[in-house]
């Protein structure tokens, strides 16, 4: 063998060894260190919504390209007064591997536990408690859907470490035994956020559907099915089981701390989520659980179909409210289940109402499914039946009324309503 042949053989061997070693590659997006030299917004740029926005750019690191799509909020590089730099995600992020390559894991570095991403596309599984996605996909999309609800639910990323390997035909399917089996919705709601679960559906009813959200209830409790690609309609009854991930929506009353506020339990898509694991019957008649206002105003009732009798319905500013004594509940006619010709009462008319109990991050609300006005009964002297006839009297706006003759209307004294005509 001559020297040229030996060198050629050695070069081929070295090339082969190099390819074998380089099959797995780690690509780091260092947002905290701004390794890509991106424009960064600061608190002084708050009034300039274009500063630091990365949406529409293609950001390459190694054999991976990151593209960002604007969502409810901006995808924006941000630096705090304390000097911390991060990517504030309010829309979608898509990671795409070069031809012949596949993404096998993504590890997120997170600022102040602000992580709300959902894996919306790609063959894999995201653990929102450890901030790690594992799978086998040429492209994966992460969506910050919660940013549509409140400004402080944007994900704050310090870094992303994307591991790639040679593309192959292996698919990623999580083992079924990695899922926690729960017998009912109450047990599902008690799981830690991010837990994968196999939920038994036993006469679970769909109380209503709002775009991609379905409100599902069984004898033990209720939960939102959020963003699931399932053909569900109001009145469906489900039996069998379904694979889900325990999620939540919450509003943090103080965006400067890391303590979550009250949560609204949700169930979101997972790699095994499918309509093939349960049976469904349609067009069932749903009966709301009748409650008092006091019993209803509790987080445990989120997503339940409930009814209230003899509450005063009025319009306060641009909102409708139901009032019972000194307690109020905001009403929302957003589901489209009320008759198209129904005009909601505005002046304290007594009504029986039904709907899905929820919470919008600020106040409790009822997503109306039924409203029925009830005849008002004249009361000539209710105060004589009170234990204290001199107790203060309030109108339906909560204003104390002066002593003397009351104008026609609905009033509250010592927690009891009465009508003056």
Buried (B, 14 or more C-beta within 10 A) or exposed (E): EEEEEEEEEEEEEEEEEEEEEEEEBEBBBBBBEBEBEBBBBBEEBEEEEEBBBBBEBEBEBBBBBBBBEBBBBBBBBBBEEEEEBBBBBBBBBBBBBBEEBBBBBBBBBBBEEBBBBBBBEBBBBBBBEEBBBBBBBBBBBBBBBBBEBBEBBBBBBBBBBBBBBEBEEEEBEBEEEEBBEBBBBBBBBEBEBBBBBBBBBBEBBBBBBBEEBBBBBBEBBBBBBBBBEBEBEBBBBBEBBBBBBBBBBBBBEEEEEEEEEBBBBBBBBBBBBBBEBBEBEEEEEBEBBEBEBEEBBEEEBBBBBBBBBEBBBBBBEEEBBBBBBEBBBBBBBEBEBBEEEEEBBEEBBBBBBBBBBBBBBEEBBBBBBBBEEEEEEEBEEBBEEBEEEEEEBBBBEEEEBEEEEEEEBBBBBBEEBBBBE
